[in-house]
Amino acid sequence: MASSKPHLGLVLSITCLLLQLLLVAANPPPPPPLRRPSCDKSDKELRFMFSQWMSKYSKRYSCPEEQEKRYQVWKANTDFIGAFRSQTEISSGVGAFAPQTVTDSFVGMNLFGDLASGEFVRQFTGFNASGFHSPPPTPISPHSWQPCCVDWRSSGAVTGVNDWGEQGYVYLAKDVWWPQGTCGLATSPFYPTA
């Protein structure tokens, strides 16, 4: 039978939600840890590391001012990497109660180390219209025959569902780059596409 007080559950739910929000507001998250200053290395050592990084990635700068600017960005990125690694270090000892962040990500210096975050976003994300040339539209003859529908199963694009067990994603990741990948009709698909 229906409850005589149908709104009681709603009121209790809203009350619990408000209490949780108040608890979160009363206990803000701790501030981010202070960044370690470039792995505690001297400026001379850091400049040597920067010169090694420049030679590894064949970096050349137009003038000393540009090189100094890129060094400062590289140094800030090195600080960020050091801070990330210090946050993700796991405390030794069983049952340690220190805050820990466990991650399977590796953060390290790469060829973009002299770019600030905003510079990287501007250069490597978004649409670059200058490199895109669309082909001219091809008129379709009104007398050309087009099927009203396509059975993708008969074309080989959709296969039955296979059970590859726990490691099935490995086969999918390996086969995506093959000509029978997910971007076209598969002549002999190695993985289910439906």
Secondary structure, DSSP 8 states (H G I E B T S, - for coil): ---S-TTHHHHHHHHHHHHHHHHHHHS---------SGGG--HHHHHHHHHHHHHHTT---SSHHHHHHHHHHHHHHHHHHHHHHHHS---SSTT--S------------TTTTS-HHHHHHHHSS--GGG----------TTS---S---HHHHTSS------GGGHHHHHHHHTTSTTSTTS--SS-SS---
